[in-house]
């Protein structure tokens, strides 16, 4: 499929407001994608790689601006692109406002073909020439875009940044106006044409005449819309049913919402209760070496993934050692990794993040902060997927794989989270008290009969904390401080997700030391997109955990609500902006 065709369909989808019509447009796009179906199924969501793949393009806005400027002409530089961004509001409109195709040199031939002659650096309207721009572009295909972006993601080491700019320049230099619009959005993960995961799921079902349920299940276990779309087209329901969990391919974590003991017992009659650990979510994939392999080709594999399905194996060697010591068969386990002191007592969540962020000097980091895994669910055991099994049966399987041939009592099993099933509120309170006394956050309440639903936040898992609920908010703005804090960003604008949009809910400036302000300024300064006096606009990239006393209605913020007495608790390095809290959850918490 030519990239121009994809861009044309994307423009049609973006202009549509009705959900059913959007699904129909995506259905038609998938149906005509041909051999490029897996790529198109990802591109339409703004993805280059499958959702489970932690590979990133690692392209910042400035890199994209540089590439656009080079393709636009000798009289255009990155500052000009940034100025035009301030005028037009989004990078796609900026890219579409230039005429590309006339720049020569090595970079012009990157991405799969040469550039034709044409005007460069023109200040065209976004829809000049009906959105086609110059007529000498290089008939760019979606596969060429995909292959070039894959090469770009692999660039590393000395000169890699120049290599990335060259590759992007080569692509933009072959783009028409609309192609440039959606290429720029794609590389910066800002597609925003109204297509979410549910839209593509429904479109796959309609395009290839298969029921939605097997499509949904296949997506849950694979996290690869390209694979599922191609399988639905080629093999139908039978092929979808054969897609199972795979060791080394992470699935989205099942999520919890806030709840109370009373609500849980009214809903389920009995509640499964376990300690809530103040750690970071991990998913362990383990497949032991085959002792019967005479050639030693099967050396086994161990993978550790974060809540966002990012590979963190190298950063957490203790988890790998745990797997080698305690596991004998292929498994996929869900759990947490907890920071501990010399006595084995839990440390605050922020200590864990010092290990998650570490890519170098892991041994030194391990000396400073030790961690241990605690597992509470089993998704796969020795060839059998367990997602559809009840929670209590999955937990029994977890105990079995961890205690294999060691004849241990559950309380003695390393890395095993105990589970109590009861209808007695007093017993639940006792478990809660024990958890707090041990230094943990409190308890989790779970439906004993619930299946495992990857990526879902529902009533089957509920977290109960003894203190006020917290929110994970996207930082969308800030203000420079005054006096001795003049060089630091000191007041931070907080937003929650509302579909594809972000709505403000308040500002936080309390609970932050000078040392922390310096760290936050270093973290956020690369994401500044505009400044007006002391006010700063930030691209949505960082998530804060904030506490508060109350949620009030307020005309001051775009959400219609304001956090009363918000206080900074920490940076959620383990969450991207898609994992931040929603306006719907904010309203739910206010109504509790």
C-alpha positions as CSV (number, residue, x, y, z in Angstrom):
1,X,0.0,0.0,0.0
2,X,1.3,3.4,-0.9
3,X,1.8,5.7,2.1
4,X,-0.3,8.3,0.3
5,X,-3.2,6.0,0.3
6,X,-2.8,5.4,4.0
7,X,-2.6,9.2,4.7
8,X,-5.7,9.8,2.6
9,X,-7.6,7.2,4.6
10,X,-6.3,8.6,7.9
11,X,-7.5,12.1,6.9
12,X,-11.0,10.7,6.2
13,X,-11.0,8.9,9.6
14,X,-9.8,12.0,11.4
15,X,-12.6,14.1,9.8
16,X,-15.3,11.6,11.0
17,X,-17.0,12.1,14.4
18,X,-19.3,9.1,14.5
19,X,-17.8,6.0,16.2
20,X,-19.5,3.5,13.9
21,X,-18.4,5.3,10.8
22,X,-14.8,5.4,12.1
23,X,-14.9,1.7,12.6
24,X,-16.3,1.3,9.0
25,X,-13.4,3.4,7.6
26,X,-10.8,1.4,9.5
27,X,-12.5,-1.8,8.4
28,X,-12.2,-0.7,4.7
29,X,-8.6,0.3,5.3
30,X,-7.7,-3.1,6.7
31,X,-9.5,-4.9,4.0
32,X,-7.5,-3.2,1.2
33,X,-4.1,-3.4,3.0
34,X,-3.0,-6.5,1.2
35,X,0.5,-7.8,2.3
36,X,0.9,-4.7,4.5
37,X,-2.0,-5.5,6.8
38,X,0.1,-6.0,10.0
39,X,1.8,-2.7,9.4
40,X,-1.4,-0.8,8.6
41,X,-3.1,-2.3,11.7
42,X,-0.4,-0.7,13.8
43,X,0.1,2.5,12.0
44,X,-3.6,3.4,12.2
45,X,-3.2,3.4,16.0
46,X,0.0,5.4,15.8
47,X,2.2,2.4,16.6
48,X,5.3,1.3,14.7
49,X,5.9,-1.9,16.7
50,X,3.5,-4.4,18.3
51,X,2.1,-3.3,21.7
52,X,4.1,-6.0,23.5
53,X,7.4,-5.0,21.9
54,X,9.4,-2.5,24.1
55,X,11.4,-1.2,21.1
56,X,11.0,2.5,20.7
57,X,12.0,5.0,18.0
58,X,13.6,7.2,20.7
59,X,12.9,10.3,18.7
60,X,12.5,13.5,20.6
61,X,10.7,16.5,19.1
62,X,13.9,18.3,18.3
63,X,15.1,15.4,16.1
64,X,11.8,15.5,14.2
65,X,12.1,19.3,13.9
66,X,15.6,19.0,12.5
67,X,14.5,16.4,9.9
68,X,11.5,18.5,8.8
69,X,13.7,21.6,8.5
70,X,16.3,19.9,6.4
71,X,13.6,18.6,4.0
72,X,11.8,21.9,3.9
73,X,14.8,23.9,2.5
74,X,18.0,25.7,3.2
75,X,16.2,28.7,4.6
76,X,14.4,26.7,7.2
77,X,15.8,25.6,10.6
78,X,14.5,23.7,13.6
79,X,13.6,27.0,15.3
80,X,11.4,27.9,12.4
81,X,9.6,24.6,12.7
82,X,9.1,25.2,16.4
83,X,7.8,28.7,15.8
84,X,5.3,27.3,13.3
85,X,4.3,24.7,15.8
86,X,3.4,27.4,18.3
87,X,1.2,29.0,15.6
88,X,-0.5,25.8,14.3
89,X,-0.7,23.7,17.5
90,X,0.3,20.3,16.3
91,X,3.2,18.8,14.5
92,X,1.2,17.2,11.7
93,X,-0.1,20.6,10.6
94,X,3.4,22.0,10.7
95,X,4.8,19.2,8.5
96,X,1.9,19.5,6.1
97,X,2.6,23.2,5.7
98,X,5.9,22.7,3.9
99,X,6.6,21.5,0.4
100,X,9.1,18.6,0.4
101,X,10.9,16.7,-2.3
102,X,13.6,19.1,-3.6
103,X,16.5,18.5,-1.2
104,X,19.5,16.7,-2.5
105,X,22.4,14.9,-0.9
106,X,22.9,11.5,0.8
107,X,20.0,12.0,3.2
108,X,17.6,12.6,0.3
109,X,18.0,9.0,-0.8
110,X,17.3,7.4,2.6
111,X,14.2,5.4,3.2
112,X,14.1,3.4,0.0
113,X,14.3,5.8,-3.0
114,X,15.5,9.0,-4.4
115,X,13.8,12.4,-4.2
116,X,12.5,14.2,-7.2
117,X,13.0,17.8,-8.0
118,X,10.5,20.2,-6.5
119,X,10.0,23.4,-4.6
120,X,11.4,23.5,-1.1
121,X,10.7,25.6,1.9
122,X,7.4,26.9,0.7
123,X,5.0,28.3,3.3
124,X,1.9,26.6,2.0
125,X,-1.5,26.3,3.6
126,X,-2.1,22.9,5.2
127,X,-4.3,21.9,2.3
128,X,-2.4,23.5,-0.5
129,X,-3.0,21.7,-3.8
130,X,-5.7,19.6,-2.3
131,X,-3.2,18.1,0.2
132,X,-1.0,16.6,-2.4
133,X,2.0,19.1,-2.2
134,X,4.7,18.6,-4.8
135,X,4.1,16.1,-7.6
136,X,7.6,14.6,-7.6
137,X,7.6,12.6,-4.4
138,X,8.9,9.1,-4.4
139,X,5.8,7.0,-4.3
140,X,6.5,6.1,-0.7
141,X,4.9,2.9,0.6
142,X,3.9,2.0,4.1
143,X,6.4,-0.9,4.1
144,X,9.2,1.5,3.2
145,X,8.1,3.8,6.1
146,X,8.0,0.8,8.4
147,X,11.4,-0.5,7.4
148,X,13.0,2.9,7.6
149,X,11.6,3.5,11.1
150,X,12.7,0.0,12.2
151,X,16.3,0.9,11.0
152,X,16.0,4.2,12.8
153,X,15.0,2.4,16.1
154,X,18.0,0.2,15.8
155,X,20.5,3.1,15.5
156,X,22.7,3.4,18.5
157,X,26.1,4.5,19.6
158,X,28.3,7.2,18.2
159,X,26.6,9.1,15.3
160,X,23.2,7.5,15.9
161,X,21.5,10.8,16.3
162,X,22.7,12.0,13.0
163,X,21.7,8.7,11.5
164,X,18.2,9.1,12.8
165,X,17.9,12.7,11.4
166,X,19.2,11.4,8.0
167,X,16.6,8.6,7.9
168,X,13.8,10.9,8.8
169,X,14.9,13.5,6.4
170,X,14.9,10.9,3.6
171,X,11.3,10.0,4.4
172,X,10.0,13.6,4.7
173,X,11.8,14.5,1.5
174,X,9.6,12.0,-0.4
175,X,6.3,13.1,1.3
176,X,3.4,15.0,0.0
177,X,1.6,17.3,2.4
178,X,-0.8,14.7,3.8
179,X,1.9,12.1,3.9
180,X,4.1,14.5,5.9
181,X,1.2,15.2,8.3
182,X,0.8,11.6,9.3
183,X,4.5,10.7,9.2
184,X,5.3,13.4,11.7
185,X,2.5,12.3,14.0
186,X,3.5,8.7,13.7
187,X,7.2,9.3,14.6
188,X,6.2,11.4,17.6
189,X,3.4,9.0,18.7
190,X,0.8,11.7,18.2
191,X,-1.5,10.1,15.6
192,X,-4.7,11.2,17.4
193,X,-7.2,10.4,14.6
194,X,-9.8,8.9,16.9
195,X,-8.7,5.3,16.5
196,X,-8.2,3.3,19.7
197,X,-7.7,-0.3,20.4
198,X,-11.4,-1.1,20.5
199,X,-11.9,0.5,17.1
200,X,-9.3,-1.7,15.5
201,X,-10.6,-4.7,17.3
202,X,-14.1,-4.1,15.9
203,X,-12.7,-3.3,12.5
204,X,-10.8,-6.6,12.3
205,X,-14.0,-8.5,13.2
206,X,-16.0,-6.7,10.5
207,X,-13.3,-6.7,7.8
208,X,-12.7,-10.4,7.9
209,X,-16.1,-11.6,9.0
210,X,-15.2,-13.1,12.4
211,X,-16.9,-12.7,15.7
212,X,-15.6,-10.0,18.1
213,X,-15.1,-12.4,21.0
214,X,-12.2,-14.5,19.5
215,X,-10.6,-11.3,18.1
216,X,-10.7,-9.9,21.7
217,X,-9.2,-13.0,23.2
218,X,-6.4,-13.2,20.6
219,X,-5.6,-9.6,21.2
220,X,-5.4,-10.1,25.0
221,X,-2.9,-13.0,24.7
222,X,-0.8,-11.6,21.9
223,X,-0.9,-7.8,22.2
224,X,-0.2,-7.7,18.5
225,X,-2.9,-6.2,16.3
226,X,-1.0,-6.9,13.2
227,X,-0.7,-10.6,13.9
228,X,-4.4,-10.8,14.9
229,X,-5.6,-9.0,11.8
230,X,-3.6,-11.2,9.5
231,X,-4.6,-14.4,11.3
232,X,-8.3,-13.3,11.2
233,X,-8.0,-12.8,7.4
234,X,-6.0,-15.9,6.6
235,X,-7.3,-18.5,9.1
236,X,-10.5,-17.1,10.6
237,X,-11.8,-18.2,14.0
238,X,-9.8,-21.4,14.1
239,X,-6.6,-19.5,13.6
240,X,-7.5,-16.9,16.3
241,X,-8.3,-19.7,18.7
242,X,-4.8,-21.1,18.2
243,X,-3.1,-17.8,19.3
244,X,-1.9,-18.5,22.9
245,X,0.4,-16.9,25.4
246,X,4.1,-17.2,24.5
247,X,7.1,-17.2,26.8
248,X,8.9,-13.9,26.1
249,X,5.9,-12.0,24.8
250,X,4.3,-10.0,27.6
251,X,0.6,-9.3,28.1
252,X,-1.0,-6.3,29.7
253,X,-1.4,-6.5,33.4
254,X,-4.9,-6.9,35.0
255,X,-5.6,-3.7,36.9
256,X,-7.5,-2.8,40.1
257,X,-9.7,0.0,41.2
258,X,-10.5,1.5,44.6
259,X,-13.0,-0.4,46.7
260,X,-14.2,-1.2,50.2
261,X,-14.6,-4.4,52.2
262,X,-18.4,-3.8,52.4
263,X,-18.8,-3.4,48.7
264,X,-16.6,-6.5,48.0
265,X,-18.6,-8.8,50.3
266,X,-21.9,-7.5,49.0
267,X,-20.7,-8.1,45.4
268,X,-19.0,-11.5,45.8
269,X,-20.3,-13.1,49.1
270,X,-16.6,-14.0,49.8
271,X,-13.5,-12.0,49.1
272,X,-10.0,-13.2,48.3
273,X,-7.6,-11.1,50.4
274,X,-3.9,-10.6,49.9
275,X,-1.3,-8.1,51.0
276,X,-0.8,-5.0,48.8
277,X,3.0,-4.5,48.2
278,X,4.5,-1.1,47.8
279,X,6.5,-2.2,44.8
280,X,6.5,-2.1,41.0
281,X,4.5,-4.6,38.9
282,X,6.5,-7.2,37.0
283,X,5.7,-10.1,34.8
284,X,8.1,-13.1,34.8
285,X,8.5,-15.3,31.8
286,X,10.6,-18.4,32.4
287,X,11.4,-21.4,30.3
288,X,14.1,-23.7,31.7
289,X,16.9,-25.3,29.7
290,X,16.1,-28.7,28.3
291,X,18.2,-31.2,30.1
292,X,17.5,-33.8,27.4
293,X,18.9,-31.6,24.6
294,X,22.2,-33.3,23.7
295,X,23.4,-30.3,21.6
296,X,22.5,-27.7,24.3
297,X,20.6,-25.7,21.8
298,X,17.8,-25.0,24.2
299,X,19.5,-23.0,26.9
300,X,16.2,-21.7,28.4
301,X,15.1,-18.2,28.7
302,X,14.1,-15.7,31.4
303,X,12.4,-12.4,30.7
304,X,11.1,-9.8,33.2
305,X,8.7,-7.1,32.0
306,X,7.3,-4.0,33.7
307,X,3.7,-2.9,34.0
308,X,4.1,-1.2,30.6
309,X,5.5,-4.4,29.0
310,X,9.0,-2.9,28.9
311,X,11.9,-5.3,29.2
312,X,13.6,-4.9,32.6
313,X,15.4,-8.2,32.8
314,X,18.9,-6.8,32.9
315,X,18.0,-4.2,35.6
316,X,16.6,-6.9,37.9
317,X,19.1,-9.8,38.2
318,X,17.6,-10.9,41.5
319,X,14.4,-11.9,39.7
320,X,16.4,-14.0,37.2
321,X,18.2,-15.7,40.1
322,X,14.9,-16.3,41.8
323,X,13.5,-18.0,38.6
324,X,16.6,-20.2,38.2
325,X,16.4,-21.3,41.9
326,X,12.7,-21.8,42.4
327,X,11.2,-22.8,39.0
328,X,11.4,-26.0,37.1
329,X,8.9,-25.6,34.3
330,X,7.7,-23.0,31.8
331,X,5.6,-20.3,33.5
332,X,4.3,-16.8,33.2
333,X,3.9,-15.2,36.6
334,X,2.4,-11.9,37.7
335,X,3.8,-10.1,40.7
336,X,5.6,-7.2,42.2
337,X,9.3,-6.4,42.9
338,X,9.8,-4.8,46.3
339,X,12.8,-2.9,47.6
340,X,14.1,-4.2,50.9
341,X,16.6,-3.1,53.5
342,X,19.4,-5.3,55.1
343,X,16.8,-6.9,57.4
344,X,14.4,-7.7,54.5
345,X,11.9,-5.1,55.5
346,X,10.2,-3.3,52.6
347,X,11.4,0.2,51.5
348,X,9.2,2.9,49.8
349,X,8.2,2.5,46.2
350,X,10.6,5.3,45.1
351,X,13.5,3.0,46.0
352,X,12.3,0.4,43.6
353,X,12.3,2.9,40.8
354,X,16.0,3.5,41.2
355,X,16.5,0.0,39.9
356,X,13.9,0.1,37.2
357,X,15.6,3.1,35.6
358,X,19.0,1.6,35.7
359,X,20.6,0.5,32.4
360,X,24.2,0.7,33.4
361,X,26.2,-0.1,36.6
362,X,23.4,-2.5,37.7
363,X,25.8,-4.2,40.1
364,X,26.4,-0.9,41.9
365,X,22.7,-0.2,41.9
366,X,22.1,-3.6,43.4
367,X,24.5,-2.8,46.2
368,X,22.6,0.4,47.0
369,X,19.1,-1.0,46.6
370,X,18.2,-4.7,47.0
371,X,14.9,-6.0,45.7
372,X,12.9,-9.2,45.9
373,X,10.0,-10.5,43.8
374,X,6.6,-11.5,45.3
375,X,4.3,-13.3,42.9
376,X,0.5,-13.4,43.3
377,X,-0.8,-14.9,40.0
378,X,0.0,-17.6,37.5
379,X,-1.0,-16.9,33.9
380,X,0.7,-19.9,32.2
381,X,2.1,-23.2,33.6
382,X,3.9,-25.9,31.7
383,X,2.2,-25.4,28.4
384,X,-1.3,-24.5,29.7
385,X,-2.8,-21.0,29.6
386,X,-4.7,-20.1,32.8
387,X,-6.3,-16.8,32.0
388,X,-9.8,-18.3,31.9
389,X,-9.3,-20.2,35.2
390,X,-10.8,-18.8,38.5
391,X,-8.4,-16.8,40.7
392,X,-8.3,-19.4,43.4
393,X,-7.2,-22.1,41.0
394,X,-4.6,-19.9,39.4
395,X,-3.3,-19.2,42.9
396,X,-3.2,-22.9,43.7
397,X,-1.1,-23.4,40.5
398,X,1.2,-20.6,41.6
399,X,1.8,-22.4,44.9
400,X,2.4,-25.6,43.0
401,X,5.0,-24.2,40.6
402,X,6.9,-22.4,43.4
403,X,6.9,-25.3,45.8
404,X,7.6,-28.0,43.2
405,X,9.3,-30.9,44.9
406,X,10.4,-28.8,47.9
407,X,7.8,-29.9,50.3
408,X,7.4,-26.4,51.7
409,X,4.4,-24.9,53.5
410,X,3.0,-21.9,51.6
411,X,4.2,-19.5,54.4
412,X,7.7,-20.7,53.7
413,X,7.8,-20.3,50.0
414,X,10.0,-17.5,48.8
415,X,8.2,-15.0,46.5
416,X,4.8,-16.4,47.2
417,X,1.9,-14.0,48.2
418,X,-0.6,-15.6,50.5
419,X,-4.3,-15.5,49.7
420,X,-7.1,-15.7,52.3
421,X,-10.7,-16.4,51.1
422,X,-13.3,-15.2,53.7
423,X,-16.7,-13.6,54.2
424,X,-15.7,-12.3,57.7
425,X,-14.9,-8.5,57.8
426,X,-13.0,-9.0,61.0
427,X,-10.7,-11.5,59.4
428,X,-10.1,-9.1,56.6
429,X,-9.3,-6.3,59.0
430,X,-6.8,-8.6,60.7
431,X,-5.1,-9.3,57.4
432,X,-5.0,-5.6,56.7
433,X,-3.4,-4.9,60.1
434,X,-0.8,-7.6,59.6
435,X,0.1,-6.1,56.1
436,X,0.5,-2.6,57.6
437,X,2.6,-3.9,60.5
438,X,4.9,-5.7,58.0
439,X,5.5,-2.4,56.3
440,X,3.2,-2.9,53.2
441,X,0.5,-0.6,51.8
442,X,-2.6,-2.6,53.0
443,X,-4.6,-5.2,51.2
444,X,-6.1,-6.2,47.9
445,X,-9.6,-7.5,47.6
446,X,-10.3,-9.9,44.7
447,X,-13.3,-11.9,43.4
448,X,-12.3,-15.5,44.1
449,X,-14.0,-16.7,40.9
450,X,-12.6,-14.0,38.6
451,X,-10.7,-14.8,35.4
452,X,-7.6,-12.8,34.4
453,X,-8.5,-10.0,32.1
454,X,-5.3,-8.4,30.6
455,X,-5.3,-4.6,30.6
456,X,-8.7,-4.3,32.2
457,X,-9.5,-2.2,35.3
458,X,-12.7,-3.7,36.7
459,X,-14.5,-4.5,39.9
460,X,-13.0,-8.0,40.2
461,X,-9.7,-6.5,41.7
462,X,-10.0,-3.8,44.3
463,X,-7.3,-2.0,46.3
464,X,-8.0,-0.8,49.8
465,X,-5.6,1.7,51.4
466,X,-5.7,3.1,54.9
467,X,-5.0,6.6,53.8
468,X,-6.4,9.0,51.1
469,X,-6.6,7.7,47.6
470,X,-4.0,9.0,45.2
471,X,-4.1,10.0,41.5
472,X,-1.6,9.5,38.7
473,X,-1.7,12.8,36.7
474,X,0.0,13.9,33.6
475,X,2.2,17.0,33.9
476,X,1.1,19.4,31.1
477,X,2.5,22.7,32.4
478,X,4.7,24.4,35.0
479,X,5.9,27.7,36.3
480,X,9.4,28.9,36.9
481,X,10.1,29.7,40.6
482,X,11.1,32.9,42.3
483,X,14.1,34.0,44.3
484,X,16.5,31.1,45.1
485,X,14.1,28.8,43.1
486,X,14.2,30.9,40.0
487,X,16.2,28.3,38.0
488,X,13.7,25.6,39.0
489,X,10.3,24.6,37.7
490,X,8.3,24.9,40.9
491,X,4.5,24.8,40.3
492,X,3.2,21.9,38.1
493,X,0.0,21.8,36.2
494,X,-1.8,18.4,36.5
495,X,-4.2,16.7,34.0
496,X,-6.1,13.5,33.7
497,X,-7.0,11.6,30.5
498,X,-10.4,12.1,28.9
499,X,-10.3,9.8,25.8
500,X,-7.5,11.2,23.6
501,X,-7.6,14.6,25.4
502,X,-6.0,15.8,28.7
503,X,-8.1,17.9,31.1
504,X,-6.6,20.0,33.9
505,X,-7.4,19.3,37.5
506,X,-5.1,21.6,39.4
507,X,-1.6,22.6,40.2
508,X,0.8,21.1,42.8
509,X,3.7,22.9,44.5
510,X,3.8,21.5,48.0
511,X,5.7,18.5,49.3
512,X,8.8,19.2,47.1
513,X,12.3,19.9,48.4
514,X,14.8,22.0,46.6
515,X,16.8,18.8,45.8
516,X,13.6,17.2,44.3
517,X,12.8,20.4,42.4
518,X,16.2,20.3,40.7
519,X,15.6,16.7,39.7
520,X,12.2,17.4,38.4
521,X,13.5,20.4,36.4
522,X,16.1,18.2,34.7
523,X,13.4,15.6,34.0
524,X,10.8,18.1,32.5
525,X,13.0,20.7,30.8
526,X,13.5,18.6,27.7
527,X,9.7,18.4,27.3
528,X,9.2,22.2,27.2
529,X,7.3,23.2,24.0
530,X,6.5,26.8,24.7
531,X,7.1,29.5,27.3
532,X,5.2,32.7,28.2
533,X,6.8,34.7,30.9
534,X,7.2,32.3,33.9
535,X,4.6,29.9,32.5
536,X,5.7,26.8,30.6
537,X,3.8,24.4,28.4
538,X,5.0,20.8,28.5
539,X,4.4,18.0,26.1
540,X,2.6,15.2,28.0
541,X,5.4,12.8,28.9
542,X,5.7,12.6,32.7
543,X,3.3,11.2,35.3
544,X,3.1,12.4,38.9
545,X,1.5,10.6,41.8
546,X,-0.3,13.1,43.9
547,X,-2.3,12.9,47.1
548,X,-5.2,15.2,48.0
549,X,-7.8,15.9,50.6
550,X,-10.9,16.3,48.4
551,X,-12.1,16.6,44.9
552,X,-14.3,19.7,44.3
553,X,-16.2,21.0,41.3
554,X,-14.4,24.0,39.9
555,X,-14.8,26.2,36.8
556,X,-11.1,27.0,37.0
557,X,-9.9,23.8,35.3
558,X,-11.0,22.2,32.1
559,X,-12.0,19.0,33.8
560,X,-14.6,20.9,35.8
561,X,-13.0,19.6,39.0
562,X,-10.1,20.7,41.2
563,X,-7.9,18.7,43.7
564,X,-8.1,20.3,47.1
565,X,-4.7,20.6,48.8
566,X,-2.8,18.4,46.3
567,X,0.6,17.3,47.3
568,X,3.4,15.7,45.3
569,X,4.2,12.1,46.2
570,X,6.5,11.0,43.5
571,X,7.2,10.5,39.7
572,X,5.6,7.4,38.2
573,X,8.6,6.3,36.1
574,X,6.9,3.0,35.6
575,X,3.9,4.6,33.8
576,X,3.5,6.4,30.5
577,X,0.8,9.0,29.9
578,X,-1.6,6.3,28.6
579,X,-1.4,4.7,32.1
580,X,-2.4,7.9,33.9
581,X,-5.8,8.2,35.6
582,X,-8.9,9.2,33.8
583,X,-11.6,11.8,34.3
584,X,-14.0,9.0,34.7
585,X,-12.0,7.7,37.7
586,X,-11.7,11.2,39.1
587,X,-15.5,11.4,39.0
588,X,-15.9,8.0,40.6
589,X,-13.5,8.9,43.4
590,X,-15.4,12.1,44.1
591,X,-18.7,10.2,44.3
592,X,-17.4,7.7,46.8
